[in-house]
């Protein structure tokens, strides 16, 4: 995950929010425990909301499925 961490840091420095959505989603998928996965997925969702990114509803659905978000 070192390469992924480097890409995440570079995307933060560049303020590339679209890349951050994708990279945090990748980090969630690669995480070894549920808390880390939830942390990364939450970050992906927050950046997606900021951009009105088309993946925002799917990210929210994943968070709901993990019990980290509630249905309104």
Number of C-alpha atoms within 10 A of each C-alpha: 10 7 8 14 13 11 15 20 13 14 17 13 9 10 11 13 18 15 19 23 27 18 21 23 21 17 21 22 16 14 16 10 10 12 12 15 21 21 15 22 25 22 19 27 25 19 20 23 17 11 13 11 15 10 15 19 14 11 21 22 16 17 18 13 12 13 11 15 13 11 8 3
